[in-house]
Amino acid sequence: MDFLSTQLAHILHALQNFQLTPWKTVGLLGSVMFTSRWFVQLYYTRKHKRVVMPLSFWWLSVVGSALLLAYFTIGKNDSVGIISNFFPAFVSIYNLIVHLRHHKNSITGDTIA
C-alpha cells in the first residue's frame, strides 16, 4: 500500500471506533465556537468594508476557550491543549473587558483613565 492508502485506512479505522463522550462534546463545541469567531469577524469586516472585531468575536473566543480548557483540563488531562488554550483565553477576556469599558465610557462620556 502506498502512503495515501495507508493514511486513509487509519482515518477510516479511527472513524469506525469514534465514540462521542460528554467531554468530547464539550471539546468539539469549544472548537466550533472558537473557530466560528473568524467567520463572524469576516462577516463584519465585509459588511463594514474595514477590519472590525465585533463584541461577539470576543464572546465566542472566551466561551470557546473556556470549553476547550475544560476539555483539556478535566476531560483529557492534556498539558499541550491546556497551554495552547490558556493564553488565548487570557487575551480574549482582557480584550472583552477593554471593549466593554470603552463602550461604557463612550455612552457615559467618561474619559478612559
ChimeraX attribute file (.defattr): number of C-alpha atoms within 10 A of each C-alpha:
attribute: neighborCount
match mode: 1-to-1
recipient: residues
	/A:1	7
	/A:2	6
	/A:3	8
	/A:4	9
	/A:5	10
	/A:6	11
	/A:7	12
	/A:8	11
	/A:9	13
	/A:10	12
	/A:11	12
	/A:12	12
	/A:13	11
	/A:14	11
	/A:15	10
	/A:16	9
	/A:17	9
	/A:18	9
	/A:19	9
	/A:20	9
	/A:21	10
	/A:22	11
	/A:23	17
	/A:24	16
	/A:25	13
	/A:26	20
	/A:27	23
	/A:28	17
	/A:29	17
	/A:30	24
	/A:31	17
	/A:32	14
	/A:33	21
	/A:34	23
	/A:35	14
	/A:36	16
	/A:37	20
	/A:38	15
	/A:39	11
	/A:40	17
	/A:41	19
	/A:42	15
	/A:43	14
	/A:44	17
	/A:45	15
	/A:46	11
	/A:47	11
	/A:48	9
	/A:49	9
	/A:50	10
	/A:51	12
	/A:52	16
	/A:53	16
	/A:54	16
	/A:55	15
	/A:56	13
	/A:57	21
	/A:58	23
	/A:59	18
	/A:60	21
	/A:61	28
	/A:62	24
	/A:63	19
	/A:64	27
	/A:65	27
	/A:66	21
	/A:67	23
	/A:68	30
	/A:69	25
	/A:70	19
	/A:71	24
	/A:72	23
	/A:73	16
	/A:74	12
	/A:75	16
	/A:76	15
	/A:77	13
	/A:78	13
	/A:79	11
	/A:80	10
	/A:81	15
	/A:82	19
	/A:83	13
	/A:84	14
	/A:85	19
	/A:86	15
	/A:87	12
	/A:88	17
	/A:89	20
	/A:90	15
	/A:91	14
	/A:92	20
	/A:93	18
	/A:94	13
	/A:95	17
	/A:96	20
	/A:97	13
	/A:98	12
	/A:99	16
	/A:100	12
	/A:101	13
	/A:102	15
	/A:103	12
	/A:104	13
	/A:105	13
	/A:106	12
	/A:107	9
	/A:108	9
	/A:109	9
	/A:110	10
	/A:111	8
	/A:112	9
	/A:113	3
